[in-house]
């Protein structure tokens, strides 16, 4: 399945946690949530249109200050 935003997979790039659960992915997307395992906001979002987007937040590994943004690794259809 996929969320109404088309999100198929969410992966924490800090600790490796992965989910395909629509409800969890929507909650993380809508509320800009932290990873339940490590508290990071450094995620890879994979969508049904083949987009792959990295979002970064306050616990980005190797970054001494706060960092945030959304970066397309792959731009889908």
Secondary structure, 3 states (H helix, E strand, C coil): CCCCCCEEEEEECCCCCEECCHHHHHHHHHHCCCCCCCCCCCEEEEECCCCEEEEECCCCCCCCCCCCEEEEEECCC
